[in-house]
């Protein structure tokens, strides 16, 4: 092949495009960053005459090789970036681009619009059970608290794309009904969704970013500080204080401030934002009280864990992630937990805790109606045989 001619160089370039992925697959000389999001990987298949003749070997092998070809994550990101840049097409389940480059998850919008509404009776029954759990814990000197983490559609309804808006307008939502009935029967609630909405026009720093699912790093720290003060008031104690000091601004996102871009597996940010990253520290005066707390919640709790809330303000803690995986300080330090709630005697942890704190964004409130979720399980534990006797 003559490389001195344009034709020869083009042929050599095309040959490299074909050969390099197979060389990378065989020798793995360059490690590509993993793709984000949930994927079901196709397993490799062993050759046999039976699966050869029925075609299963060829089909399964093709799937496996397609998913494991060299540089696949990089090639997927390039393809996704081209589709988005030229056609505004996203390769991420339930992710939509709203007005002014705000990203939304369809499940969050469905809850906001009332499409996922559970019904007054279901919600009322769950709230009554929570109130009885709260009363039981209080008689034992403990504190129960339900926290509503913020939801982006409530905070930025004007940015929701039209394709996600129902034709007959917004209906009543799970969140609004939970909050209304909870207030009416005295359930202890801390509503960061409402607080963020109230702060929207006066906040000088982003509380929720255009390209993020969760509260921003800054917003999560503000919420952590408010949570500490709330527990102090409820339990009449003084806990280690969270202090925010020097603010640093950046166009480069940290942690969850750009997690929509991660799950969409794009190469570049969609838009520029001014992210706020304060320096912070906890006052760990030995005279301060550090309550033992069980957290039950969704992914919004992870930011608190990663920014040291539990480490510095709790003498002991557990995080029952979606009432599924069990985390504590040891597993957080190790970066993984293999302990599942079904294999854990969670009932033995309750008497030792000072507080039980449930933290959920409105989109996940529908889980409260499940027979396998913490509400039903804890109610059955305290009121065995009476789970359906709610009036």
C-alpha positions as CSV (number, residue, x, y, z in Angstrom):
1,X,0.0,0.0,0.0
2,X,1.5,3.3,-1.1
3,X,1.0,5.8,1.8
4,X,2.4,8.7,-0.2
5,X,-0.8,9.0,-2.2
6,X,-4.1,10.3,-0.9
7,X,-5.8,7.1,-1.9
8,X,-3.2,5.0,0.0
9,X,-3.5,7.1,3.2
10,X,-7.3,6.9,3.0
11,X,-7.2,3.1,2.7
12,X,-4.8,2.9,5.6
13,X,-7.0,5.0,7.7
14,X,-10.1,2.9,7.0
15,X,-8.1,-0.3,7.7
16,X,-7.1,1.1,11.1
17,X,-10.7,1.9,11.9
18,X,-11.6,-1.7,11.2
19,X,-8.6,-3.3,12.9
20,X,-8.1,-1.2,16.0
21,X,-11.3,-2.2,17.8
22,X,-10.4,-5.9,17.4
23,X,-6.8,-5.2,18.7
24,X,-8.3,-3.4,21.6
25,X,-10.7,-6.2,22.4
26,X,-7.8,-8.7,22.3
27,X,-5.1,-6.8,24.1
28,X,-7.0,-4.1,26.0
29,X,-4.1,-1.6,25.7
30,X,-6.4,1.4,26.3
31,X,-9.1,1.4,29.0
32,X,-12.2,3.3,28.0
33,X,-14.5,4.8,30.7
34,X,-17.5,2.7,31.4
35,X,-20.9,3.8,30.1
36,X,-23.3,5.2,32.7
37,X,-26.9,3.9,33.2
38,X,-28.5,0.6,33.7
39,X,-27.6,-2.1,31.2
40,X,-28.3,-5.8,30.9
41,X,-25.1,-7.3,29.5
42,X,-25.3,-10.2,27.0
43,X,-23.3,-13.2,28.3
44,X,-20.8,-15.0,26.1
45,X,-21.9,-18.4,24.7
46,X,-20.1,-21.7,24.4
47,X,-20.1,-23.4,21.0
48,X,-22.0,-26.6,20.5
49,X,-23.4,-28.2,17.4
50,X,-26.9,-28.0,18.8
51,X,-26.8,-24.2,19.4
52,X,-25.0,-23.7,16.1
53,X,-27.6,-25.5,14.0
54,X,-30.6,-23.8,15.7
55,X,-28.9,-20.4,15.3
56,X,-28.7,-19.4,19.0
57,X,-24.9,-19.5,19.0
58,X,-24.6,-17.0,16.1
59,X,-27.2,-14.7,17.6
60,X,-25.8,-14.7,21.1
61,X,-22.2,-14.4,20.0
62,X,-23.1,-11.4,17.8
63,X,-24.7,-9.7,20.8
64,X,-21.7,-10.4,23.0
65,X,-19.1,-9.2,20.4
66,X,-21.1,-6.1,19.7
67,X,-21.1,-5.2,23.4
68,X,-17.5,-6.0,24.0
69,X,-15.8,-4.7,20.8
70,X,-12.8,-2.5,21.6
71,X,-13.5,1.2,22.2
72,X,-17.2,0.5,22.3
73,X,-17.9,3.0,25.2
74,X,-16.1,5.8,23.3
75,X,-17.8,4.9,20.0
76,X,-21.2,5.0,21.8
77,X,-20.5,8.4,23.2
78,X,-19.4,9.7,19.8
79,X,-22.6,8.4,18.3
80,X,-24.7,9.8,21.1
81,X,-23.1,13.2,20.8
82,X,-23.6,13.3,17.0
83,X,-27.3,12.4,17.4
84,X,-27.8,15.0,20.0
85,X,-25.8,17.8,18.4
86,X,-27.5,17.5,15.0
87,X,-30.9,16.0,15.8
88,X,-31.5,16.7,19.6
89,X,-31.9,13.0,20.0
90,X,-31.0,11.5,23.4
91,X,-30.1,7.8,24.0
92,X,-31.2,7.6,27.6
93,X,-34.4,6.1,28.9
94,X,-37.1,8.6,30.0
95,X,-34.7,11.6,29.6
96,X,-36.0,14.7,27.7
97,X,-34.6,18.1,26.9
98,X,-36.8,20.9,28.0
99,X,-36.7,24.6,27.4
100,X,-33.4,26.5,27.7
101,X,-31.4,23.2,27.9
102,X,-33.1,21.9,31.1
103,X,-33.1,18.1,31.3
104,X,-36.1,16.2,32.8
105,X,-36.8,12.7,33.7
106,X,-40.3,11.6,32.5
107,X,-41.1,9.7,35.8
108,X,-40.5,12.9,37.8
109,X,-42.8,14.8,35.4
110,X,-45.5,12.1,35.5
111,X,-45.6,12.4,39.3
112,X,-45.8,16.2,39.1
113,X,-48.6,16.1,36.5
114,X,-50.6,13.6,38.6
115,X,-50.2,10.8,36.0
116,X,-48.8,8.5,38.6
117,X,-51.3,9.4,41.3
118,X,-51.9,6.6,43.9
119,X,-55.3,7.9,45.0
120,X,-56.5,9.6,48.3
121,X,-57.4,6.4,50.1
122,X,-54.1,4.6,49.4
123,X,-52.1,7.7,50.5
124,X,-54.3,8.3,53.6
125,X,-53.8,4.7,54.7
126,X,-50.0,5.0,54.3
127,X,-49.9,8.3,56.2
128,X,-51.9,6.9,59.1
129,X,-49.5,3.9,59.3
130,X,-46.6,6.3,59.3
131,X,-48.2,8.4,62.1
132,X,-48.7,5.3,64.2
133,X,-45.1,4.3,63.6
134,X,-44.1,7.8,64.6
135,X,-46.2,7.5,67.8
136,X,-44.7,4.2,68.7
137,X,-41.1,5.4,68.2
138,X,-41.9,8.6,70.3
139,X,-43.1,6.5,73.2
140,X,-39.7,4.9,73.1
141,X,-38.0,8.3,73.1
142,X,-37.2,8.3,69.4
143,X,-37.9,10.6,66.5
144,X,-39.5,9.8,63.2
145,X,-39.2,12.2,60.3
146,X,-40.4,12.1,56.7
147,X,-38.3,14.4,54.4
148,X,-39.4,15.4,50.9
149,X,-36.3,16.0,48.7
150,X,-36.8,18.5,45.9
151,X,-38.2,17.5,42.5
152,X,-37.1,19.4,39.4
153,X,-40.6,19.7,37.7
154,X,-42.0,21.5,40.8
155,X,-39.0,23.8,40.9
156,X,-38.9,24.5,37.2
157,X,-42.4,23.8,35.7
158,X,-42.0,26.4,33.0
159,X,-39.0,24.5,31.6
160,X,-40.8,21.2,31.1
161,X,-41.0,20.2,27.4
162,X,-44.4,20.3,25.9
163,X,-44.2,16.6,24.8
164,X,-44.4,15.6,28.5
165,X,-47.3,17.9,29.4
166,X,-50.8,16.3,29.6
167,X,-53.4,17.7,27.3
168,X,-56.0,18.1,30.1
169,X,-53.6,20.0,32.4
170,X,-52.0,19.2,35.8
171,X,-53.9,16.9,38.2
172,X,-53.4,16.3,41.9
173,X,-50.1,14.6,42.7
174,X,-48.8,12.1,45.2
175,X,-46.6,14.7,46.8
176,X,-49.3,17.3,47.3
177,X,-51.6,14.7,48.8
178,X,-48.9,13.2,51.1
179,X,-48.1,16.7,52.4
180,X,-51.7,17.8,52.9
181,X,-52.8,14.6,54.7
182,X,-49.5,14.4,56.6
183,X,-50.0,18.0,57.9
184,X,-53.6,17.3,58.9
185,X,-52.8,14.3,61.1
186,X,-49.6,15.6,62.6
187,X,-47.0,13.6,60.8
188,X,-43.5,15.1,61.3
189,X,-42.4,16.3,57.9
190,X,-39.6,18.4,56.5
191,X,-40.3,19.7,53.0
192,X,-37.3,20.7,51.0
193,X,-39.3,20.6,47.8
194,X,-41.4,23.5,49.1
195,X,-38.4,25.2,50.6
196,X,-36.5,25.2,47.3
197,X,-39.5,26.5,45.4
198,X,-39.8,29.4,47.9
199,X,-36.1,30.1,47.5
200,X,-36.1,30.0,43.7
201,X,-36.3,33.7,43.0
202,X,-33.9,34.8,45.8
203,X,-31.1,32.1,45.8
204,X,-27.8,33.5,44.5
205,X,-26.5,30.0,43.7
206,X,-28.0,27.1,41.8
207,X,-30.1,24.8,43.9
208,X,-30.9,22.5,41.0
209,X,-28.8,22.5,37.8
210,X,-30.0,22.3,34.2
211,X,-28.2,19.1,33.7
212,X,-28.7,17.3,37.0
213,X,-31.4,15.1,38.5
214,X,-30.7,15.9,42.2
215,X,-30.3,18.9,44.3
216,X,-27.0,20.6,43.5
217,X,-23.9,20.1,45.6
218,X,-24.6,23.6,47.1
219,X,-28.3,22.8,47.5
220,X,-27.6,19.5,49.3
221,X,-25.3,21.2,51.8
222,X,-28.0,23.9,52.5
223,X,-30.5,21.1,53.1
224,X,-28.0,19.2,55.3
225,X,-27.6,22.3,57.5
226,X,-31.4,22.7,57.8
227,X,-31.8,19.0,58.7
228,X,-29.2,19.3,61.5
229,X,-31.1,22.3,62.9
230,X,-34.4,20.5,62.6
231,X,-33.2,17.5,64.6
232,X,-31.7,19.8,67.2
233,X,-35.0,21.4,67.8
234,X,-37.0,18.2,67.8
235,X,-34.7,16.4,70.2
236,X,-33.6,19.5,72.2
237,X,-29.9,18.8,71.6
238,X,-26.9,20.6,70.1
239,X,-25.2,18.7,67.2
240,X,-22.0,19.4,65.3
241,X,-22.6,22.4,63.1
242,X,-22.1,22.4,59.4
243,X,-20.4,25.6,58.3
244,X,-20.2,26.8,54.7
245,X,-17.4,29.3,54.1
246,X,-15.6,30.4,50.9
247,X,-17.6,29.9,47.7
248,X,-15.9,28.7,44.6
249,X,-17.5,29.0,41.2
250,X,-16.8,26.8,38.2
251,X,-18.1,25.9,34.8
252,X,-17.0,22.3,35.4
253,X,-19.5,20.2,37.2
254,X,-18.8,18.0,40.2
255,X,-20.6,14.9,41.4
256,X,-24.3,14.9,40.6
257,X,-24.5,18.5,39.2
258,X,-24.4,17.1,35.7
259,X,-25.7,13.5,36.0
260,X,-28.2,13.8,33.1
261,X,-25.2,14.1,30.8
262,X,-23.6,11.0,32.4
263,X,-26.6,8.8,31.9
264,X,-27.1,10.2,28.3
265,X,-23.4,9.2,27.7
266,X,-22.5,12.4,25.9
267,X,-19.0,13.7,25.4
268,X,-19.7,17.4,26.3
269,X,-21.9,19.5,28.5
270,X,-25.0,20.7,26.7
271,X,-24.8,24.2,28.1
272,X,-22.7,26.4,30.4
273,X,-23.7,26.8,34.0
274,X,-22.0,28.5,36.9
275,X,-21.7,25.8,39.6
276,X,-21.2,26.8,43.2
277,X,-18.9,24.8,45.5
278,X,-18.5,26.1,49.0
279,X,-15.7,25.0,51.3
280,X,-17.4,23.4,54.4
281,X,-16.5,21.8,57.7
282,X,-18.2,20.3,60.7
283,X,-17.7,21.6,64.2
284,X,-16.8,18.3,66.0
285,X,-16.8,19.7,69.5
286,X,-16.8,16.7,71.9
287,X,-19.6,18.3,73.9
288,X,-22.0,18.1,71.0
289,X,-24.5,15.3,70.7
290,X,-24.3,12.8,67.9
291,X,-27.6,10.9,67.6
292,X,-27.8,7.4,66.1
293,X,-29.9,7.7,63.0
294,X,-31.4,5.2,60.5
295,X,-31.9,6.7,57.1
296,X,-34.3,5.1,54.7
297,X,-34.3,6.8,51.3
298,X,-33.4,7.2,47.6
299,X,-30.4,8.5,45.8
300,X,-30.8,12.0,47.3
301,X,-29.3,10.7,50.6
302,X,-26.0,9.7,48.9
303,X,-24.8,13.4,48.6
304,X,-25.3,13.8,52.4
305,X,-23.3,10.6,53.0
306,X,-20.5,11.6,50.6
307,X,-20.2,15.1,52.1
308,X,-19.8,13.7,55.6
309,X,-23.1,14.5,57.2
310,X,-23.4,11.0,58.8
311,X,-19.7,10.6,59.5
312,X,-19.5,13.9,61.5
313,X,-22.9,14.3,63.1
314,X,-24.0,10.7,63.9
315,X,-22.3,8.4,66.5
316,X,-23.7,5.5,64.5
317,X,-25.8,5.3,61.4
318,X,-27.4,3.0,58.8
319,X,-28.7,3.8,55.4
320,X,-31.4,1.4,54.0
321,X,-31.2,2.4,50.4
322,X,-34.7,2.0,48.9
323,X,-35.2,-0.5,51.8
324,X,-33.1,-2.8,49.8
325,X,-29.3,-2.5,50.3
326,X,-28.0,-1.8,53.8
327,X,-25.1,0.7,54.2
328,X,-23.1,2.0,57.2
329,X,-19.8,3.8,57.8
330,X,-17.8,0.7,57.1
331,X,-19.4,-0.1,53.8
332,X,-19.3,3.6,52.8
333,X,-15.6,3.7,53.4
334,X,-15.2,0.5,51.4
335,X,-17.3,1.8,48.6
336,X,-19.6,-1.1,48.4
337,X,-22.3,-3.1,50.3
338,X,-23.4,-6.7,49.7
339,X,-25.9,-6.7,52.5
340,X,-29.6,-6.8,51.5
341,X,-32.4,-5.9,53.8
342,X,-34.1,-9.3,53.3
343,X,-31.0,-10.9,54.8
344,X,-30.6,-8.4,57.6
345,X,-32.4,-8.3,61.0
346,X,-33.3,-4.6,60.6
347,X,-35.8,-4.9,63.5
348,X,-32.8,-5.2,66.0
349,X,-31.5,-1.8,64.8
350,X,-34.6,0.1,65.6
351,X,-34.3,0.0,69.5
352,X,-30.7,1.3,69.3
353,X,-31.6,4.3,67.0
354,X,-32.5,7.8,68.2
355,X,-34.1,8.8,64.9
356,X,-35.6,7.1,61.9
357,X,-35.5,9.4,58.9
358,X,-37.1,8.7,55.6
359,X,-35.9,10.8,52.6
360,X,-37.6,10.6,49.3
361,X,-38.1,12.8,46.3
362,X,-41.8,13.0,45.2
363,X,-41.3,10.7,42.2
364,X,-40.6,7.8,44.6
365,X,-43.6,8.3,46.9
366,X,-45.5,5.6,44.9
367,X,-43.2,3.1,46.6
368,X,-45.0,3.7,49.9
369,X,-47.9,1.6,48.7
370,X,-45.9,-1.5,48.2
371,X,-46.3,-4.4,50.6
372,X,-42.5,-5.0,50.6
373,X,-41.6,-1.4,51.4
374,X,-40.6,-0.1,54.8
375,X,-44.0,1.4,55.7
376,X,-45.8,-1.9,55.5
377,X,-42.9,-3.9,57.0
378,X,-42.4,-1.6,60.0
379,X,-46.2,-1.3,60.6
380,X,-46.5,-5.1,60.6
381,X,-43.6,-5.3,63.0
382,X,-45.2,-2.9,65.5
383,X,-48.8,-3.8,64.8
384,X,-48.7,-7.4,63.8
385,X,-51.9,-8.6,62.2
386,X,-53.4,-5.1,61.9
387,X,-51.9,-3.9,58.6
388,X,-55.3,-3.8,56.9
389,X,-57.2,-2.4,59.9
390,X,-56.8,1.3,59.2
391,X,-59.6,3.8,60.0
